[in-house]
Amino acid sequence: MPNPVQEVQRLGQSIWYDNIRRGLIKSGELQSLIDLGVTGVTSNPTIFEKAIAGSTDYDETLLELAKSNKSTQELFEAFAIEDIRAAADLLRPIYDRTGGDDGYASLEVSPTLAHDTEGTIAEAERLFAALDRPNVMVKVPATPEGIPAIRSLIGRGINVNVTLIFSRDAYRRVADAYIGGLEDLAKSGGDVSRVASVASFFVSRLDSAIDALLEESIRSGSGNLEELLGKAAIANARLAYSDFKATFGNATFTALKAKGARAQRPLWASTGTKSPAYSDVLYLDSLIGSDTVNTVPPATLTAFLDHGRAANTLEQGGEEAQRAMQALASAGINIDLVTDKLLAEGLKGFVESFEKLMANIEDKKARLLAREHEHSGVSLGGYLEDVEAEVAGLQARDVVGRVWRGDHTVWKPDPTELTDRLGWLTVTDTMCEQVPVLEAFAREVRDAGYLHVALLGMGGSSLGPEVLRQALGSAPGYPQLVVLDSTVPGWVQSVAEAVDPAHTLFLVSSKSGSTTEPNVFYAYFRDLVEQAVGKEAAGQNFIAVTDPGSSLEAL
């Protein structure tokens, strides 16, 4: 039975993986994902920063290369080129089978060149030559300076993944640059059938930005705007898809198509859901259509394989999309200003990740050369043979790949408990995607005038917050965190006396929603808050941290 990724393929959309790491390749995990239907890989400075700084995958190679007096950027490029080549080699059968339509791995030019046309062209040419694979793309941002670079690179026969597209205007300029590059290539006698490109249209970040503006207006009492929350990104993408069909259905491209040119497919990027209020597969389920790509972060791919729905949704609701964008404009939201800001923030984020990456490589190089990273030797003695046999058995059973796929049969045949206990595999990626939401929430709590945040929980619900409270404390100007995880009356009373109920935000934390202690804490402090602010207003002082569908969520 085909999985959701394979079903989406049948509808004309490719699913690419927005992640890369050497361990992903060497462990066989990437091949396992390819077997599941993934047909491409994308990377960016943030992904490489996490991969290189956050693992030991590259230490051995780094130690070898560090002795050759290579610069920090040369060291990074050596890692990145090796990884992208290896990924491209795994994807090559897909590239061959689809005649070059699919099976690509992407590497980005330095984000420090985003406003340097000639520098971008030179670096993209150099990287494309160094990668030396037909199924690689060089990523170039859709800045005003990047647009002419895109045309030039396509005109030279270089595959380009255009990144950081947020607006329809930018998308149309990118598509025009691609077609212009194909025309240049054809005029120079080049083979237009050997060039491929995708236009990476960023999705969820638009909802995060627009929702923040809408919520600000809602709090100020500016009309009934709740129905517009979570609508901007999908509407914007669907209208951009209409632009794609118009552009690549016109006479100019039809003439190029007759020479073998392929359309520049829209690629939906930033498709991990940022808001916990929305489905974790919202930006996959809603944007499925022919001649498109969706590049998916790890946590979102896992979720889509588990409960994604394959249906041709991209061309649904065209009029609704138009109405949504018009309603946003009527609400005073300037989409152009928002998308311009998102582009600037995206570039800034990639530059910061790149600079952190360079600093981390330099630091790790120094420590490795000083032998600070060397592990003390160990000897397994008589156990060596048994350990080697067990490792071989794990490899033969593809245990690592199966664990990453959430295969409960690694442990037991019954999936009842296990399928809900593998979130640790993707929690880092999931929560990194939530950082903007959490930061916005923290600012909202601060601006609301709360003096304390009191977490009411027991065991696992409170241990982590207590460690963070003791280790990090509170930022200046933000509320103090108090953790209550004891039913000892004196301790409960001490917390009640330490906070002002009217100016305290209470987090009632229980995974199941039915744990006795947090529910008792809630009842006690709810009574105190009602006495302070009144029964009708008391609810604004409480937030539940729980599983979807629990009794606590309903409360």
C-alpha positions in Angstrom: 0.0 0.0 0.0 1.5 3.4 -1.0 2.3 5.9 1.8 1.2 9.5 1.6 4.5 10.7 0.0 4.1 8.1 -2.8 0.5 9.1 -3.3 1.5 12.7 -3.6 4.0 11.7 -6.3 1.1 10.3 -8.4 -0.5 13.7 -8.2 2.5 15.3 -9.8 4.3 16.7 -6.7 7.7 15.8 -5.5 8.6 15.6 -1.8 12.1 16.7 -1.0 13.9 16.6 2.4 14.9 19.9 3.9 17.8 18.5 5.9 21.2 17.1 5.5 23.9 15.7 7.8 26.8 13.3 7.2 25.3 10.8 9.6 22.0 10.9 7.7 23.9 9.6 4.6 26.3 7.2 6.3 23.6 5.6 8.5 21.4 4.7 5.5 18.7 7.0 6.8 18.6 9.1 3.6 18.4 6.0 1.5 15.5 4.8 3.7 13.7 8.1 3.0 14.3 7.8 -0.7 12.8 4.3 -0.5 9.8 5.9 1.1 9.4 8.3 -1.8 11.6 11.3 -1.1 13.1 12.5 -4.4 15.4 15.4 -3.5 17.4 17.2 -0.7 17.7 20.8 0.2 20.2 22.5 2.5 20.9 26.0 3.8 23.4 27.7 6.2 21.2 27.0 9.2 20.9 23.3 8.4 24.7 23.0 8.0 25.3 25.1 11.1 23.2 22.6 13.2 24.8 19.6 11.4 28.4 20.5 11.8 28.4 22.3 15.1 25.9 20.0 16.7 27.5 16.6 15.9 30.8 14.8 15.7 30.0 13.6 12.2 32.7 15.9 10.7 35.4 15.8 13.4 37.6 13.2 11.7 37.6 15.0 8.3 38.0 18.4 10.1 41.1 17.1 11.9 42.6 15.9 8.6 41.9 19.0 6.7 42.9 21.4 9.5 46.5 20.3 9.1 46.5 21.5 5.5 46.1 25.2 6.4 42.8 25.6 4.7 40.7 28.6 5.6 37.5 28.2 7.6 35.3 28.7 4.5 37.4 26.2 2.6 36.8 23.7 5.4 33.1 24.3 5.3 32.9 23.9 1.6 34.8 20.7 1.7 32.2 19.3 4.1 29.3 20.7 2.2 30.5 19.6 -1.2 31.2 16.1 0.0 27.7 15.8 1.6 25.8 17.2 -1.4 27.8 15.0 -3.8 26.9 11.9 -1.7 23.3 12.9 -1.5 23.2 13.5 -5.3 24.7 10.1 -5.9 22.0 8.5 -3.8 19.4 10.5 -5.8 21.0 9.8 -9.2 18.7 6.8 -10.1 15.7 9.2 -9.6 17.3 11.8 -11.9 18.0 9.2 -14.5 14.6 7.6 -14.3 12.8 11.0 -14.6 14.9 12.3 -17.4 16.3 15.1 -15.2 13.0 16.3 -13.9 13.7 15.2 -10.3 16.4 13.8 -8.0 18.3 16.9 -7.1 20.4 18.0 -4.1 20.9 21.8 -3.5 23.8 23.8 -2.0 23.5 27.5 -1.3 25.9 30.2 -2.2 27.3 32.2 0.7 24.5 34.4 2.1 27.0 37.2 2.5 26.8 37.6 -1.3 23.0 38.2 -1.4 23.5 41.7 -2.6 26.5 41.0 -4.9 25.4 40.0 -8.4 28.9 39.3 -9.8 30.1 37.6 -6.6 27.0 35.3 -6.6 27.6 34.3 -10.3 31.3 33.6 -9.6 30.6 31.5 -6.5 27.7 29.6 -8.1 29.8 28.7 -11.1 32.7 27.6 -8.8 30.4 25.5 -6.6 28.6 23.9 -9.5 31.9 22.9 -11.1 33.2 21.5 -7.7 30.1 19.5 -7.1 30.5 17.9 -10.6 27.1 16.2 -10.7 24.3 16.8 -13.2 21.7 16.5 -10.5 22.7 19.4 -8.2 21.3 22.9 -7.9 23.0 26.0 -6.6 20.7 28.1 -4.4 20.5 31.8 -5.1 18.3 34.2 -3.1 15.6 36.2 -4.9 17.1 39.6 -4.0 17.1 42.4 -6.5 20.8 41.6 -7.0 20.1 37.9 -7.2 17.6 38.2 -10.1 20.2 39.1 -12.8 22.5 36.4 -11.4 19.8 33.8 -11.9 19.4 34.8 -15.5 23.1 34.7 -16.1 23.5 31.3 -14.4 20.7 29.7 -16.3 22.2 31.2 -19.5 25.4 29.3 -18.6 23.6 26.0 -18.2 23.8 25.9 -14.4 20.9 24.5 -12.4 19.5 27.0 -9.9 17.2 26.7 -6.8 16.0 30.2 -6.2 15.4 30.7 -2.5 13.7 33.2 -0.1 10.8 34.0 -2.4 7.9 35.5 -0.3 5.9 37.7 -2.7 4.1 37.1 -6.0 6.0 40.0 -7.5 9.3 38.5 -6.6 8.1 35.1 -7.9 7.2 36.7 -11.3 10.6 38.3 -11.5 12.3 35.0 -10.8 10.2 33.2 -13.5 11.1 35.9 -16.0 14.8 35.6 -15.2 14.6 31.9 -15.7 12.9 32.2 -19.1 15.3 34.9 -20.1 18.2 32.7 -19.1 16.8 29.9 -21.2 16.5 32.2 -24.2 20.1 33.3 -23.7 21.3 29.7 -23.5 19.4 28.8 -26.7 20.8 31.8 -28.6 24.3 30.7 -27.6 23.7 27.2 -29.0 23.3 25.6 -25.5 21.0 22.7 -24.8 18.0 24.0 -22.8 16.8 20.5 -22.0 19.8 20.0 -19.7 18.9 22.8 -17.3 16.5 22.6 -14.3 15.4 25.1 -11.8 12.9 25.4 -8.9 11.5 28.6 -7.4 11.4 28.2 -3.6 8.4 30.1 -2.3 8.4 30.4 1.5 5.1 29.7 3.1 4.6 29.4 6.9 6.7 32.4 7.8 4.1 34.6 6.1 1.4 33.2 8.3 3.5 33.8 11.4 4.1 37.5 10.4 0.5 38.2 9.3 -1.0 36.4 12.3 1.0 38.5 14.7 -0.4 41.7 13.0 -3.9 40.3 13.1 -3.7 39.3 16.7 -2.5 42.8 17.6 -5.5 44.3 15.8 -7.8 41.8 17.5 -6.5 42.7 21.0 -7.1 46.4 20.2 -10.7 45.6 19.2 -10.3 46.3 15.5 -13.1 44.3 14.1 -13.7 40.5 13.6 -10.5 39.4 12.1 -10.2 35.9 13.7 -11.4 34.2 10.5 -8.3 35.6 8.7 -5.8 33.9 11.0 -3.8 31.2 9.2 -5.1 32.1 5.8 -2.4 34.4 4.2 0.3 31.8 3.4 -1.9 29.3 1.6 -3.8 32.0 -0.3 -0.5 33.6 -1.3 0.9 30.3 -2.5 -2.2 29.3 -4.5 -2.2 32.7 -6.3 1.5 32.2 -7.0 0.7 28.8 -8.5 -1.8 30.6 -10.8 1.0 32.9 -11.9 3.2 29.8 -12.6 0.6 28.3 -14.8 0.1 31.6 -16.7 3.8 32.2 -17.1 4.7 28.7 -18.3 1.7 28.4 -20.5 2.4 31.5 -22.6 3.8 31.6 -26.1 7.3 32.6 -25.0 7.8 29.5 -22.9 5.9 27.3 -25.3 8.6 28.0 -27.9 11.3 27.1 -25.5 9.4 24.0 -24.4 9.5 22.8 -28.1 13.3 22.9 -27.8 13.2 20.6 -24.7 13.0 23.3 -21.9 11.4 22.3 -18.7 9.2 24.5 -16.5 10.7 26.0 -13.4 8.7 24.3 -10.8 7.4 26.1 -7.7 8.9 24.6 -4.6 7.0 25.2 -1.3 9.6 25.9 1.4 9.3 26.7 5.1 6.4 24.2 5.3 6.9 23.2 8.9 3.9 24.6 10.9 4.9 27.4 13.2 1.7 27.8 15.2 0.5 24.9 17.5 -3.1 26.0 16.6 -2.7 24.7 13.1 -2.4 21.1 11.8 1.3 20.0 11.7 0.7 19.0 8.0 -1.2 22.1 7.0 1.3 23.3 4.4 1.5 19.9 2.8 -2.1 18.9 2.7 -3.2 22.3 1.4 -0.5 22.7 -1.4 -0.6 19.5 -3.4 -0.6 20.0 -7.1 1.1 18.9 -10.4 4.5 20.3 -11.4 5.4 21.4 -7.8 7.9 20.4 -5.1 7.4 20.6 -1.3 10.7 20.5 0.7 9.8 19.2 4.1 11.7 19.4 7.5 12.2 16.1 9.4 9.3 16.5 12.0 6.8 17.5 9.3 7.8 14.6 7.0 7.3 12.2 9.9 3.9 13.7 10.6 2.9 13.6 6.9 3.9 9.9 6.6 1.7 9.3 9.7 -1.4 11.2 8.9 -1.0 13.2 5.7 -3.7 13.3 3.1 -2.9 13.1 -0.6 -5.4 15.1 -2.7 -5.1 17.7 -5.4 -5.7 20.7 -3.2 -3.5 23.4 -4.8 -6.1 24.6 -7.3 -9.0 24.5 -4.9 -10.3 27.8 -3.5 -8.8 30.2 -6.0 -11.6 32.8 -5.5 -11.3 32.2 -1.7 -7.6 33.0 -1.9 -8.3 36.2 -3.7 -10.9 37.2 -1.1 -8.5 36.4 1.7 -5.8 38.6 0.4 -8.3 41.4 -0.3 -9.7 41.1 3.3 -6.2 41.4 4.7 -5.6 44.5 2.7 -8.9 45.9 3.9 -7.7 45.2 7.5 -4.8 47.5 6.9 -2.1 44.9 6.3 0.4 45.8 3.6 1.5 42.4 2.2 4.4 44.0 0.3 5.8 45.5 3.5 5.5 42.2 5.3 7.2 40.2 2.5 10.0 42.7 2.2 10.6 42.4 5.9 10.5 38.6 5.7 13.1 38.6 3.0 15.4 40.9 5.1 14.9 38.7 8.1 15.5 35.6 6.1 18.8 36.9 4.8 19.8 38.1 8.2 19.1 34.7 9.7 21.1 32.9 7.1 24.0 35.3 7.5 24.0 34.8 11.3 23.9 31.1 10.9 26.8 31.2 8.4 28.8 33.4 10.7 28.1 31.1 13.7 29.0 28.1 11.5 32.4 29.7 10.6 33.1 30.5 14.3 32.1 27.0 15.4 34.3 25.3 12.7 37.2 27.5 13.8 36.7 26.7 17.5 36.3 23.0 16.8 39.4 23.0 14.7 41.4 24.6 17.4 40.1 22.1 20.0 40.7 19.1 17.8 44.2 20.2 17.0 44.8 20.6 20.7 43.4 17.0 21.2 40.7 18.3 23.5 38.1 16.3 21.5 40.0 13.0 21.7 38.2 10.3 23.7 40.1 8.1 26.1 40.6 4.7 24.7 38.4 1.8 25.7 38.9 -1.9 25.5 36.0 -4.3 25.3 38.2 -7.3 25.9 36.3 -10.5 25.7 33.1 -8.7 24.9 34.4 -7.3 21.6 33.2 -10.3 19.5 29.7 -10.2 21.0 29.4 -6.4 20.5 30.5 -6.6 16.9 28.0 -9.3 16.2 25.2 -7.3 17.8 26.1 -4.2 15.8 26.2 -6.3 12.6 22.8 -7.6 13.5 21.4 -4.1 14.1 22.7 -3.1 10.7 21.3 -6.2 9.0 17.9 -5.4 10.4 18.1 -1.7 9.4 17.3 -0.8 13.0 18.5 2.8 12.8 16.5 3.5 9.6 13.4 1.8 11.1 13.7 3.8 14.3 13.8 7.0 12.3 10.7 5.9 10.3 8.8 5.3 13.5 8.6 1.6 13.0 7.2 0.2 16.3 8.2 -3.3 15.4 11.8 -2.5 16.4 10.5 -3.0 19.9 7.2 -4.9 19.9 4.4 -5.7 17.4 1.7 -3.7 19.2 1.9 -0.1 18.2 -0.6 1.2 20.8 1.9 2.9 23.2 5.1 3.1 21.0 3.7 5.3 18.2 3.0 8.0 20.7 6.5 7.8 22.4 8.9 8.5 19.5 8.6 12.3 19.5 12.1 12.6 20.9 13.4 11.7 17.4 12.2 15.0 15.9 11.6 17.2 19.0 14.6 19.4 18.3 13.4 20.2 14.7 9.9 20.7 15.9 10.8 23.1 18.6 13.3 25.0 16.5 10.4 25.7 14.1 8.4 27.0 17.1 11.0 29.5 18.3 9.4 32.6 16.6 6.0 31.6 18.1 7.5 31.1 21.6 9.3 34.4 21.4 6.1 36.2 20.4 4.3 34.5 23.2 6.9 35.5 25.7 6.7 39.1 24.6 2.9 39.0 24.8 3.1 37.7 28.4 5.6 40.4 29.3 3.5 43.2 27.7 0.4 41.9 29.5 2.0 43.0 32.8 2.3 39.6 34.4 4.9 39.5 37.2 5.1 35.7 37.6 4.6 32.6 35.6 3.6 29.7 37.8 3.9 26.2 36.3 1.6 23.7 38.0 2.7 20.1 37.2 4.2 16.9 38.5 7.1 14.7 37.5 8.0 15.0 33.9 5.8 18.1 33.4 7.8 20.1 36.0 11.3 18.7 36.2 12.5 20.2 32.9 11.1 23.7 33.7 12.6 23.5 37.1 16.1 22.7 35.7 15.7 25.6 33.2 14.5 28.0 36.0 17.5 27.2 38.1 20.0 27.2 35.2 18.8 30.3 33.3 16.7 32.3 35.6 14.5 35.1 34.1 15.5 37.7 31.5 15.4 41.3 32.6 11.9 42.8 32.2 10.2 39.4 32.0 8.1 37.6 34.6 9.8 35.3 37.2 9.1 31.6 36.8 7.8 29.6 39.8 7.4 25.8 39.6 5.0 24.0 41.9 5.3 20.2 41.9 4.5 19.4 45.5 1.2 18.8 47.2 2.7 19.6 50.6 0.3 22.2 52.0 3.1 24.4 53.3 4.8 24.5 49.8 1.5 25.3 48.0 0.9 28.1 50.5 4.4 29.5 50.0 3.8 29.7 46.3 0.4 31.3 46.8 1.9 33.9 49.1 4.9 34.6 46.7 2.7 35.6 43.8 0.0 38.1 43.1 -2.8 36.0 41.5 -4.1 38.9 39.5 -0.7 39.4 37.8 0.3 35.7 37.5 0.0 33.5 34.4 -0.6 29.9 35.5 0.6 27.1 33.2 -1.4 23.9 34.0 0.9 21.1 32.7 -0.3 17.5 32.3 0.3 15.4 29.2 -2.8 13.3 29.8 -4.9 16.1 31.3 -6.1 13.8 34.0 -3.2 13.9 36.5 -4.7 14.5 39.9 -2.2 16.9 41.3 -2.1 19.5 38.5 -5.9 19.5 38.4 -6.1 20.1 42.2 -3.5 22.9 41.8 -5.6 24.4 39.0 -8.8 24.4 41.1 -7.0 26.0 44.1 -5.4 28.8 42.1 -8.4 29.3 39.9 -10.3 30.2 43.0 -7.7 32.7 44.1 -7.6 34.4 40.7 -11.4 34.6 40.6 -11.4 36.3 44.0 -8.8 38.8 42.6 -10.2 39.6 39.1 -13.7 38.1 39.0 -15.0 34.9 37.5 -15.5 36.2 34.0 -11.9 37.4 33.6 -10.1 34.6 35.4 -9.6 32.5 32.4 -7.1 34.8 30.8 -4.6 33.9 33.6 -4.5 30.2 32.7 -2.9 28.2 29.9 -3.0 24.4 29.5 0.1 22.4 28.4 -1.4 19.1 27.4 -2.0 16.6 24.6 -4.6 17.4 21.9 -8.1 16.1 22.9 -7.4 15.7 26.6 -9.9 16.8 29.3 -7.5 19.6 30.2 -7.7 21.0 26.6 -11.5 20.9 26.7 -11.5 22.7 30.1 
